Amino acid sequence: MLTAAIRRFLETRRSEEESPEIPFSPEDLAVAALMVECARVDRDHSEVEVSKIVEFVRARCGLDRETAECLVALAEQKRDAVWHDWLFTSTVKQAYDDEGRQMLVEHLWEIAVADGVIHDFEAKLVHRIARELEVSNEFVAESRARVARRAGLDDTQG
């Protein structure tokens, strides 16, 4: 689904100009890639998770739905091409202040909880990304609890 959307987008851009440029910043791509990683880590990459990612990047980047789908599809392709998410966390760490990095961690929890449960793999991934982004353990635990409460989960992990 998303691969077809990005193909259509790039074909449209090619017809507009000779050498298409991808209209996404490295920071936006990095954020989307980390969210894709979180959605995939439990091996249950659901449409609900993809939809949450698309809606988040759409709102954050001010994109229409089709362009947001293209960004997520590109993030999936970039994520597949990279053997470690350091490139993405490094980009986010340099581009965002503490509040922006905390917001990303909270949204990663949103992706993790999309299927109704926070799996151990997801929790470990969010904790590792938060550590690499220098987000405090206290914030990570508080944001997990907030997201779990909003989702109606009895999540006593933290």
HELIX and SHEET records of a PDB file:
HELIX    1   1 LEU A    2  GLU A   16  1                                  15    
HELIX    2   2 PRO A   26  ARG A   40  1                                  15    
HELIX    3   3 GLU A   47  CYS A   61  1                                  15    
HELIX    4   4 ARG A   65  ALA A   81  1                                  17    
HELIX    5   5 TRP A   86  ALA A   95  1                                  10    
HELIX    6   6 ASP A   98  VAL A  113  1                                  16    
HELIX    7   7 ASP A  120  GLU A  132  1                                  13    
HELIX    8   8 ASN A  137  ALA A  151  1                                  15    
END                                                                             
